[in-house]
Amino acid sequence: MNNIIEELIHEAFNHNIIIDGKNNYIAFNTIINGNELINGDKYPTLVINDYDELIKKLDLYIRTYLKNTSTLPLFQKEKEKNLIKYLVSHIFIYAENKDFKNPIELIETKINFLNDNTFKDYNKTFEGFISNTKLNIKSTNDEITLKKMYINLSNNDDIFNFPTITYAISNEECYIYKIEEYKLTNSSFEKKVLKELTQINKNINKELLVCSPQTLVSILIFIKLLKDNNIKKLQVVTYLPVKYNMCNFKINDLKKELKQLENKTGFYKKTFKRINKQTHMINEELETYIYDENITNSLLNTIINSLH
């Protein structure tokens, strides 16, 4: 384990972690007990003050993963080594800037993600907000420590997919990593649902109409489920520096990169400001807390109240 982590740290310093013979643009600097491995100020810096403790926590993280999964990634060679590099890389790909200063705490949180069973095997159906429809909600495991919540409205012939939410939970705190809309199909059922959802946009300022009604519904349903399961705090993760650099390493225009980040952050800010405006379920900050709902929109109220 020790040698593998040392190799991974040096590869991250060189902006290329090799997993199963494949290059991965995973880049971060490292300071170990004051010794610096710095290769560019564009990248986050992992600060390790107790290397032995870090190795112990990583070993526990890997053992926890193996305990909680029945299927492993397939590697062509050096399977144990590549599995370790794959799992540890994932920790830093889905880490915020602040996490690189507290890697022990970060790994503990990831272990909690793996052990969380809040929505394990969650698969429920409720009455839909359109006659003769059902609202279906299902949670599944996603990538290593992450999970996905799927929400759709169905009738006998068709399905309308609401945006999926990628999340993870640790100690009564939920982290939202992604809200992903489906491409519209232009079906007659889809048109019917979208027409019904336009009610949600009534009396809302144009500046807050940054998210679609279906996105708003997904978020509110998810918040309601969190509250019902005693998840008391919610964080929306807007910037993952390693992942961001992986997605944008071909773009040399720093201004363009920063604009993309600004657009994403602005989207989340306005989205949650709108949610607060219509429901008072959360506050407007990106670190958000769940409050008692006070939904003024009749359709939203109907949808949320159906989750019983």
Secondary structure, 3 states (H helix, E strand, C coil): CHHHHHHHHHHHHCCCEEECCEEECCCCEEEECCEEECCCCCCCEEEECCHHHHHHHHHHHHHHHHHHCCCCCCCCCCHHHHHHHHHHHHHHHCCCHHHHHCHHHHHHHHHHHHHCCCCCCCEEEEECCCCCCEEEEEEEECCCCCEEEEEEEECCCCEEECCEEEEEEECCEEEEEEEECCCCCCCHHHHHHHHHHHHHHCCCCHHHCCCCHHHHHHHHHHHHHHHHCCCCEEEECCCCHHHHHHHHCCCCCHHHHHHHHHHHHHHHHHHHHHHHHHHCCCCCCCEEECCCCCCCCHHHHHHHHCCC
